[in-house]
Amino acid sequence: MTAISRSTKPSSKQVHTPAEAEIRAILAHRNPQMTARALTPLAKLVANFADVVAGLAVDQREKIPTSKTVLRNMLLTAARLRTEPSADESQNAAVEPAVERHRGTGLGDLLSLEVGRERLAQYVHTRPLESWAGPVAGPGEIEKQLHVARSTLNEWHRRGAVIGLLRGERKHVYPLEQFVDARPMQGVGDVAKIAPDERAAWLWLRQPHGRFDMRPPLDLLKAGQREQVIQAAERDFV
């Protein structure tokens, strides 16, 4: 009797690469209920998908969706295709990301200017200047408290040595924390020249900063650390 030899050529469903074997082991560990017959083709699919993605350019990989729902829909769509591309087409085909489409609620009804202002007024609350700037005083009060003449204060402001904040449309008031011994604190004017405007400069000077151990730059100026503050202002504003 002639013996019938069996081909030892591995089936197309067998694991061929170390990557497939590794993926199969991971799948078996995470899905103990799956049979070996189901695990082998799944490992091959995952390994091939990983190889294809790894061969794409970075910008192409970033376009591939990571949502489980989107990927599932893509695979179901691919499974429904009746024809398969050729080997050359499979290698050259670009992976196109699925697009999730959503419809918004729209802009709603248009409002008149008056109604719009009324609604905005319900959310906008006026904050007093002192709530963020600290104690401030006008030229007259500064002259009484610090004995600094109005002409001297105006000259300091003109030269940018002190910061003046607008109260109303034209009236300037001056934060009192910027004066030491009735003179402008060194460094305040430097920050004012770097910042886009005096308001931004004073906000920055009074705001705690992480690089200063959550201390405001104004505290460092009081301690004589002027250069350190100027360098920080240049990094933040320039």
Backbone torsions as a table, in degrees:
resi	resn	phi	psi	omega
1	MET	NA	130.7	-179.2
2	THR	-78.7	126.2	179.8
3	ALA	-73.8	139.2	179.2
4	ILE	-94.2	115.4	-179.0
5	SER	-80.9	140.0	178.0
6	ARG	-99.8	135.3	179.2
7	SER	-67.5	134.3	177.6
8	THR	-93.0	4.7	178.7
9	LYS	-63.2	127.3	-176.4
10	PRO	-65.5	147.1	178.0
11	SER	-68.4	155.5	179.8
12	SER	-64.4	-15.4	-179.0
13	LYS	-93.1	-6.3	179.4
14	GLN	-75.7	158.1	178.5
15	VAL	-76.9	128.4	-175.7
16	HIS	-109.1	-26.3	-172.2
17	THR	-120.3	156.8	176.4
18	PRO	-59.1	-34.8	-179.9
19	ALA	-63.1	-42.4	179.5
20	GLU	-65.2	-40.0	179.4
21	ALA	-64.2	-39.9	179.5
22	GLU	-66.8	-43.3	179.0
23	ILE	-64.8	-39.0	179.6
24	ARG	-62.4	-39.9	179.1
25	ALA	-64.5	-40.3	179.2
26	ILE	-65.1	-44.0	179.8
27	LEU	-63.8	-39.2	179.8
28	ALA	-65.2	-38.3	179.9
29	HIS	-67.4	-40.0	-176.9
30	ARG	-84.4	-18.6	-178.5
31	ASN	-131.5	69.1	-175.8
32	PRO	-62.7	-18.5	-178.8
33	GLN	-79.4	-14.8	-178.0
34	MET	-77.5	143.3	179.1
35	THR	-82.3	161.5	178.4
36	ALA	-61.8	-34.8	180.0
37	ARG	-63.2	-33.1	179.6
38	ALA	-84.3	-31.4	-177.0
39	LEU	-70.1	-38.5	-173.4
40	THR	-62.1	-52.6	178.6
41	PRO	-66.2	-30.5	178.8
42	LEU	-67.5	-41.0	177.7
43	ALA	-63.0	-39.4	178.7
44	LYS	-64.2	-41.0	179.6
45	LEU	-62.8	-46.7	-179.1
46	VAL	-64.3	-42.1	-179.8
47	ALA	-64.2	-42.9	179.0
48	ASN	-64.9	-40.1	178.9
49	PHE	-62.8	-42.5	179.5
50	ALA	-63.8	-38.4	179.2
51	ASP	-65.3	-41.0	-179.9
52	VAL	-64.8	-45.9	-179.0
53	VAL	-64.4	-40.9	-179.5
54	ALA	-64.5	-26.8	-179.5
55	GLY	-83.7	-5.2	179.9
56	LEU	-83.0	159.2	174.0
57	ALA	-68.4	159.8	-176.3
58	VAL	-59.0	-44.5	-178.3
59	ASP	-65.5	-29.9	177.5
60	GLN	-72.8	-39.4	179.5
61	ARG	-64.8	-35.8	-178.4
62	GLU	-67.2	-20.0	-179.7
63	LYS	-85.1	-12.0	-179.1
64	ILE	-73.6	125.8	-179.2
65	PRO	-67.2	148.0	178.5
66	THR	-109.3	-3.4	179.2
67	SER	-67.5	132.5	178.4
68	LYS	-60.9	-39.6	-178.8
69	THR	-63.6	-44.9	-179.3
70	VAL	-65.8	-44.8	179.0
71	LEU	-62.4	-39.4	179.0
72	ARG	-62.9	-43.6	178.7
73	ASN	-64.4	-37.3	178.0
74	MET	-63.7	-43.7	-179.7
75	LEU	-67.1	-40.0	177.9
76	LEU	-63.7	-38.9	177.6
77	THR	-64.6	-43.1	179.1
78	ALA	-64.4	-36.2	-179.0
79	ALA	-68.9	-24.5	-178.9
80	ARG	-84.0	-9.7	-179.9
81	LEU	-65.0	136.0	-177.1
82	ARG	-84.6	-25.7	-179.2
83	THR	-117.1	152.4	178.4
84	GLU	-112.1	142.2	178.5
85	PRO	-69.4	161.0	176.7
86	SER	-69.8	170.2	-179.0
87	ALA	-61.1	-41.5	179.8
88	ASP	-64.8	-40.9	-179.5
89	GLU	-67.0	-34.9	-179.9
90	SER	-65.7	-36.6	-178.7
91	GLN	-74.1	-32.2	-174.6
92	ASN	-96.7	-8.2	-176.0
93	ALA	-68.8	134.0	178.0
94	ALA	-86.3	142.2	178.2
95	VAL	-81.2	116.4	-178.9
96	GLU	-100.6	131.6	-177.9
97	PRO	-71.2	144.6	174.0
98	ALA	-74.3	149.2	-177.8
99	VAL	-108.8	123.5	175.3
100	GLU	-88.6	121.9	-176.7
101	ARG	-103.5	132.2	178.6
102	HIS	-132.7	147.5	177.2
103	ARG	-112.4	123.4	180.0
104	GLY	-79.1	178.8	-178.7
105	THR	-85.1	-7.4	179.9
106	GLY	87.7	178.3	-177.1
107	LEU	-82.3	-17.5	-177.7
108	GLY	81.2	-171.1	-177.9
109	ASP	-72.4	142.6	176.2
110	LEU	-73.6	139.5	-179.5
111	LEU	-107.0	151.6	174.4
112	SER	-73.4	162.8	180.0
113	LEU	-59.9	-39.8	-177.8
114	GLU	-66.3	-44.3	-180.0
115	VAL	-66.0	-39.2	178.5
116	GLY	-61.4	-42.8	178.4
117	ARG	-65.1	-38.2	178.6
118	GLU	-63.3	-40.6	-179.5
119	ARG	-70.2	-38.7	178.0
120	LEU	-64.0	-36.1	-178.9
121	ALA	-63.1	-23.9	179.3
122	GLN	-72.5	-21.8	-177.7
123	TYR	-105.2	-25.4	-175.7
124	VAL	-90.1	127.4	178.4
125	HIS	-122.6	128.5	-179.1
126	THR	-72.0	129.4	178.0
127	ARG	-103.3	135.2	176.0
128	PRO	-65.5	148.8	-178.1
129	LEU	-56.1	-39.4	-177.2
130	GLU	-66.0	-19.1	-177.4
131	SER	-66.2	-25.5	178.6
132	TRP	-121.8	-21.4	-176.6
133	ALA	-95.7	-13.5	-175.2
134	GLY	80.5	-171.2	-179.2
135	PRO	-60.5	133.0	177.4
136	VAL	-130.6	162.3	179.8
137	ALA	-152.5	150.4	176.8
138	GLY	-83.6	175.2	-179.2
139	PRO	-56.2	-40.0	-179.5
140	GLY	-64.8	-44.7	-179.8
141	GLU	-66.2	-38.0	179.8
142	ILE	-66.5	-36.2	178.0
143	GLU	-63.9	-38.2	179.7
144	LYS	-73.8	-43.1	-174.3
145	GLN	-79.2	-44.5	-173.4
146	LEU	-105.8	-7.1	-178.8
147	HIS	61.3	39.3	175.2
148	VAL	-104.1	121.6	-177.8
149	ALA	-63.9	149.0	179.3
150	ARG	-56.9	-41.7	-178.5
151	SER	-63.4	-38.5	178.6
152	THR	-67.1	-42.9	179.7
153	LEU	-63.5	-42.3	178.6
154	ASN	-63.2	-37.9	178.7
155	GLU	-67.7	-40.9	176.5
156	TRP	-60.4	-42.2	-179.1
157	HIS	-68.4	-39.8	179.6
158	ARG	-62.6	-38.0	-179.7
159	ARG	-80.8	-8.3	-179.7
160	GLY	82.6	18.1	-179.9
161	ALA	-80.1	-24.7	177.5
162	VAL	-129.1	161.6	-179.6
163	ILE	-102.6	128.9	175.9
164	GLY	-116.0	134.5	-178.5
165	LEU	-112.1	138.5	-179.7
166	LEU	-75.2	130.5	169.6
167	ARG	-117.2	109.4	-170.5
168	GLY	87.1	-148.1	-175.9
169	GLU	-93.5	-32.0	-173.4
170	ARG	-130.0	-24.4	-172.6
171	LYS	-77.5	127.9	176.9
172	HIS	-98.5	139.4	169.9
173	VAL	-123.4	157.8	-172.5
174	TYR	-123.6	125.6	176.7
175	PRO	-59.9	128.1	-175.8
176	LEU	-72.6	-21.5	-178.0
177	GLU	-68.3	-13.3	-178.2
178	GLN	-87.2	-0.1	-179.6
179	PHE	-105.8	134.5	175.1
180	VAL	-128.2	120.7	-177.6
181	ASP	54.6	42.7	177.5
182	ALA	63.3	23.9	177.4
183	ARG	-133.6	156.0	178.8
184	PRO	-62.7	137.6	177.7
185	MET	-70.1	133.9	179.6
186	GLN	-62.9	128.9	178.0
187	GLY	106.8	-26.0	-180.0
188	VAL	-62.8	-45.8	179.3
189	GLY	-64.7	-33.2	178.1
190	ASP	-64.0	-43.4	178.8
191	VAL	-66.3	-38.7	179.4
192	ALA	-61.3	-33.5	179.3
193	LYS	-75.3	-26.4	-179.4
194	ILE	-83.3	-39.0	-177.2
195	ALA	-70.5	159.2	-179.3
196	PRO	-66.6	-28.6	177.3
197	ASP	-158.4	171.6	-175.3
198	GLU	-67.2	-35.2	179.0
199	ARG	-62.4	-47.4	179.1
200	ALA	-62.9	-38.4	179.8
201	ALA	-63.0	-44.8	-176.8
202	TRP	-71.6	-37.6	174.9
203	LEU	-59.3	-43.6	-179.2
204	TRP	-65.2	-40.6	-178.3
205	LEU	-66.6	-30.2	-176.6
206	ARG	-96.0	-8.3	-177.1
207	GLN	-86.2	132.3	177.0
208	PRO	-62.7	139.9	-178.6
209	HIS	-120.5	138.1	179.1
210	GLY	-62.3	-36.2	-178.2
211	ARG	-69.5	-15.5	177.8
212	PHE	-109.0	29.7	-178.9
213	ASP	57.2	42.3	178.3
214	MET	60.9	29.3	171.8
215	ARG	-102.3	147.8	176.3
216	PRO	-73.7	147.6	178.2
217	PRO	-56.2	-27.6	180.0
218	LEU	-60.1	-35.8	178.6
219	ASP	-65.8	-36.3	179.3
220	LEU	-69.0	-36.7	177.1
221	LEU	-64.0	-37.7	178.1
222	LYS	-64.6	-27.8	179.9
223	ALA	-89.6	3.8	177.3
224	GLY	84.8	13.3	-178.7
225	GLN	-93.3	59.1	-173.8
226	ARG	-65.9	-47.8	-176.1
227	GLU	-61.4	-39.1	179.6
228	GLN	-62.9	-40.1	179.2
229	VAL	-68.7	-42.3	-179.6
230	ILE	-62.2	-42.4	179.3
231	GLN	-63.0	-40.2	178.0
232	ALA	-65.7	-40.2	179.2
233	ALA	-64.8	-38.7	178.2
234	GLU	-64.6	-37.3	177.7
235	ARG	-67.6	-35.7	-175.6
236	ASP	-83.7	-31.9	-173.1
237	PHE	-105.9	-29.8	-174.2
238	VAL	-87.0	NA	NA
